[in-house]
Amino acid sequence: MAVSGGAAWAVWSLTGTGSAEATAGSVATLTVTGASTTALVPGAVTDVTLSVTNPNKFPVKITSITFSGFGSDKAGCAGTNVEQTAALVPAGLIVPAATGSPSVTPVDFPASLKMIANAANECQGAKFTFSTDLGAESAAA
């Protein structure tokens, strides 16, 4: 207790306890669109540029990119005339976190698509379609 000029002041100590809770969010699926950057010709490889949309509030690191289900818009030109190469996913591919609206990032996958050397003649001018699957993980610091 302190005494000053006839007034007394006291400091009372208090403590408190209780419980709290936090709920973890959930992840949203990345969206992928893409197109090759150069024309496919027999025996040659091309880059594939993907546009990856991240609706999550955390950045993601792309760990794998897989193409499948190749098809063609031309009769006589089977989807087997193109294939994914053994190209490695470039290191450090990070898609930033969404801030208000989803983050959209172009991703270049170099030398990742190839037309086979003995492609059918009917494949000239063909448009090839395929599915793209991404492997990704949180890149939050």
N, C-alpha and C positions, 0 to 999 in steps of 0.2 A: 504494500500500500504506500502511496506517495502522498505527502501532505504539502500543500502549497497555498499560502494565503488563506488558510482556513477551510479550503475545500479538499475533500478526499476523493481520490480516484482509485479504482480497483480494476485489474485486468483478470477476466475470467477465461480460463482455457476450455476449449470444447473439442470434441472429436465426433466423427460421424462414420457410419458404415452403411452399406446398402449393396444392391446388386445392379448390374447393367448387362446389356446384351447388344451384340452387333450381328447383323446378317450379312453373309458374303453374297456378293452378286453372282450372276451366272454369265457364261460366255455366249456371245452371239456368233453365228456362222459368218465367215468371210465370204465375200462374193467375188467371183473371178470372171473376167471377160478377156479375150485376147485375139490376136491375129498375127500371122507371120509378117516379118518386116520386108522380106524379099521374096520373089517368085521361086517356087520349087522347080528344080530341073533334075533330071536323072543323075543320081550319084552325088548330088551336092547337099550340103546342110544349110540351114537358115536359122536365124535367131527367132525366138517367139517373144513378143512383147505382151505382157499381161497387165491388165488393170485390176488391182486388188483393192477392194473396199473393206475397210475395217470399221464396224459399228461399235466396237468395244471401247471402253474408257481407259484402256491400257494398250501400250504398243505390243506388236507381235513380231516374232522372228520367224521367217519362212525357213523350214528345215528340209522340205522335200517338195518336188513338183513332178507329178506323174500325168502323162497323157494316155488316154485309152479310148476305145470305141471309135476308131477312125472310120469315116465314111466319105463318099464322094457324091457329087451331084451329077455325074456323067455315067451313062450306061457303058459297060465294058471297062470301067476304071474302078477297081475294088479299093477299099480303104487300106488293104494290105500293101499298096504301092507307096505308102509313107509310114514312117516309124519314128519313135522317139530315139534319140541317140543316148549314149552313156554319159553325156555332159553332166558335170556336177553343178549343183545349185550354188551360185556365187555366195561366198561367205558374207555374213553381216547384212543379209536382206531384212531390213526392219521396216514394217509398215506402222507409221505413227498412230497414236491413240486418237479416237474421235474426240473432238472438242466442240460440243454443240451439235454438229452434224458429222456423219461418218467421214473418215479419212480415206481419200482415194489416192493411191500411189501407183505409178507405172513401174513395172518390174521387168527388166530385160533378162531373158534366159538364153544366153548365147549358145549358138551351135547345137540347139536342142531338138531340131526336127530335120528329118532327112527323107528325100525321095529315093527309093531303091534304084540301083543302077539300070536294071532292066524293066523299068516302069512301062506299062502298057501305053501304046500310041494314043489310045482313047483318053489318056489323062491330060493331054494338052488342053490348057485352059480350065481344068477342073477346079472346083472349089472343094476343099477338104474340110470336114468338120470333125471335132473330137472333144471329148470331155477332159477337163483339167481338174485334178485333185491336188490340194495343198496339204502339206503337213506343217503345222505351226505351233509355237509355244509362246507363252507370255515372255515379254522382254522388259517387264517392269523392273525398275532399279530398286 
